[in-house]
């Protein structure tokens, strides 16, 4: 086997690709998916060992190629539901994630070459940096982050109040990078004794076992503390699930959805909630637009006249409800402020924000505009730089929203709350900003109905679990089809509603006052990730310099 592996040929590369493909599939099983609806999170503790072993044994060029192969194959297995969103989505995501992993694999390979014996520590730091950078640019996409696979293992999630998901990633990658060195030797045919390998590197296993015990003990203690913590009050929330992708079907569907939302809300208020919550863009016609401009002025357009009539019905319902109503609803603004709402050619002079409104006492009291828009589908800022892609996206029915710029804190029934919209709850710093601004409860309004896949909604909810742990605030997820649920400050998911069903649920939400001290993560969001990024850059630069110096020294000795 040793000669086979050292004599690199087509068979060698095919074997390595096979290992990567199998590892990508096994790694995907750690998350909710088509094999298991909740995911086998424990798989993430060993699934990447063969991947790191292959990187150690292969060439630099092959590492780059393998990064793309692994990224594409993993996201094909993990995000198999993306074609339900749009046929282009699966192509865009897999190509982007595969390209990102080219740089990850090259960096991991460089760490292995530059740092030799302690390369596994550097590789764990690099993986944290990669995970952060992969969600921080325009096309940032947190799905598939290894730390979120542990959403059901609550004691292991509790350090997130200090480190965010980044500390969890580090502690999951570190032992795999260490063990990958041993597995790499097996691949090469060295056949070392595992016991002798541990003896030779005995400090790390002892230290990691102690760290793991502390990690678990801390988590158990924090779970016990927050499970027994008395909230400052309870807030009774009615979450309405109307089970329809609000954007599909046009005006008649908007009317049908509103009829269902109204019926479900009237059923729910019999249980005396303090607030009623609908989902993202549950009501599509812009209430703000029609209340800001006279109906007569906008009624010059027949379709707008019908929409205005539906908005009037919404306003009347909101007045009769007698409770604060929180719903997703676009905010229309003048595209050209120097002109009126209707242009001379009869079209609307309008641009939209994806917003949440608090409707109470017959008016919109507050609104929040989505800040982190979904790349390519809700926002594409590179029209001038990449006109061909901009035209392609428009041709495939993608439309753009304007991005918001303020982390709004609402107040209703004496409770301060914020409303990250759908995809925004996958980014820790967003929720931290809301809480820092005074939010006592997080209401996430989501539309995941488009996927038609229950596991896709569970993947989304699994990420949201970290937001409650990081901030120690309760979260209610009000969705149009699932996963509607409450998440406690421990990360425990409470009373998930059956998916793809028209229904409602009352949540008695524990409220922890904004006067309580913020968590370390809220005060310093993503600090560990920032450290990992800078430290990775410094270590790789230093490693490169040392490698050049060593190489020059060897050349002198030869002479």
Protein Blocks (a to p, Z undefined) as FASTA:
>chain_A
ZZmmmmgcfklmmmmmmmmmmmmmmmmmmpgcfkbmnbpfklmmmmmmmmmmmmmmmcfk
lmmmmmmmmmmmmmmmmmmmmmmmomklmmmmmmmmmmmmmmmmmmmmmmmmmnommmmm
mmmmmmmmmmmmmmmmmklcfehpaklmmmmmmmlmmmmmmnommlmmmmmmmmmmmmmm
mmmmmmnonopafklmmmmmmmmmmmmmmmmmmmmmmmmmmmmmmmmpccfbdcdddddd
ehpafkgopjmlmmmmmmmmmmmmmmmmmnopabdcddehkbmbafklmmmpcfklmmmp
mklmmmmmmmmmmmmmmmmnopacdddddddddfblmbcfbdfkopacddddddddddee
hiafbdcddfbdcehkloccklmmmmmlmmmmmmnopacddddfbdcdddeehiacddde
hjlmmpmklmmmmmmnopabdcddddfklnopaklmmmmmmmmmmmmmmnopacddddfk
bpcddddfkopaghiacehiacddddddddddfkbccdfklmmghklmmmmmmmmmmmmm
mmmmmmmmmmmmmmmmmZZ
